[in-house]
Amino acid sequence: MIFFADTNFFLECKLPQNLNWQDITNDKEIYLYICYPVIQEIDKHKNNPQKRRKTQKTQALLTDLLKNNKQKEFVLKNGMQMIIKIEDRYCSNELRTIEGLELEFKDDEIIGNIVIFNKQHNENAILLTHDYGMQLKAESFCNVQFIPDDWLSLEKDEVEKENEKLKQQLKEFQEREPKIECAFMVNDTRIQNESKEHFEFTLYEHLSESQIANYMNEIQHHSPKILSIEPSVLEKRIQASAGLKYYPPSQKEMDEYNKKYDEWIKHQELVLKDFTKNHNESQLILPIHIELENKGTSPAENFEISFLSKTGFFFETDDLNKYKKNITKCFWHVPETPKGTFKSLFSMDMYNTIEGYSFFPPTFRNRSLPEISQKEERNKFDFYPFFESGKLIIQCNEMQHQKEKFIFDCYFQIEEDKLKNEKIDFSYSIYSKNLSTTINRTNTINIDINRISAISLIEQKVKERDCL
């Protein structure tokens, strides 16, 4: 069986001696001819970086053929014998005698070589090609065998491999993005995405107006306003025998005392009205432990995570107990009564004789929380709490990937008057300039509230005149 190889046979297939020729013929002898136009095209491709490696193998074969009188014999593994030959060059005048060919095209010139060979040698040589256009063109002039796909070489030259590697790297670079994972814990309980967690709080029931009025009567009965400051008759006699004369407080001192006592009564009533609200507020605090990690393939540029809840606000403090005490109002001590004086009949020395109560200035709750400082040791993360909207924003210009976790601790203050159905809808969103989509998560924290009477605690605090 005689075959003429198209150029793509050498550029796309394995070496001829390594092919399974039984795929296309059962003949034991195979003649493979290489015509001059094919050699020209192979020479043209030898400087092409993408084809250089394949043409080098073909050129080595051609060199070997030229050294061996333009032909070489191979014994194939299946017992078949193959002879590869370089066909003599035909002159252009001979090729022009073939009608229907356009010799300015190499494909037509290859077909013309096969036609002349068949005429001169009275053979039926077959064209081997993997080009559909070549096949359709050649079928009018000679037999054609389309190259089986199994014959194609899957090997790629170094340039192709490098190009594909660069393309893959470019694709990975274009597709790389951060992968932000956020985890947070409340009271040592890890909150999972879309999860519903329960937390229990013990709160005091709110006082009614009648209860407040009764307490105020008890307070005024227990600590009435001193209208007249005079020593007892017995005390006067004793002091007189010692040569002392009593002088009562001045009107200015009494006016100042009356003013302080009225302020004290008003403050006690205010404390009672807000007692349960302030005390409950000091209990409705959730410690939040936030963990951020970038497990992606690139840093998160202009990173921002925003926490939001309509039932409270976030804050940060170094001393939670001090903060709890600060948000509660205190029962003031009874204001000190004016002190009368005794004057010696024998000298000008003054002696205080009536013991009063110490007076402490009011300590109202400061509703503005301390601003959270931006600490450099926090991996360049900045904190922005918005108390009125219940939002906390954490920002970072560039959050590195494949690094250790970034850990933050803060607190969430639940506002009782905004707590509906005893649950918190807690959500957060993650944004980054190079993140394909904004990440949104929602969690529901159910609050199990155990309400108890505040009477016993209030009675104890009023009796002790202590701060909450």
Secondary structure, DSSP 8 states (H G I E B T S, - for coil): -EEEE-HHHHHHB--GGGS-GGGT---SEEEEEE-HHHHHHHHHHTT-TTTHHHHHHHHHHHHHHHHTTTEEEEE-TTS-EEEEEE-----HHHHHTSTT--TTSHHHHHHHHHHHHHHHHT---EEEE--HHHHHHHTTTSEEEE--GGGB-----HHHHHHHHHHHHHHHHHH----EEEEEEETTEEE-TT-EEEEEEEEE----HHHHHHHHHHHHHHS---------HHHHHHHHHTTEEEE---HHHHHHHHHHHHHHHHHHHHHHHHHHHHHHHHH-EEEEEEEEEE-SSS-EEEEEEEEE-TTEEEE--S-HHHHHHHTS------------EEEESSS--EEE-S-------------S-------TTTTT-EEEEETTTTEEEEEEEEE-SSS--EEEEEEEEE-GGG-BTTEEEEEEEEE-TT-SS-EEEEEEEEEEEEEE--HHHHHHHHHHT---
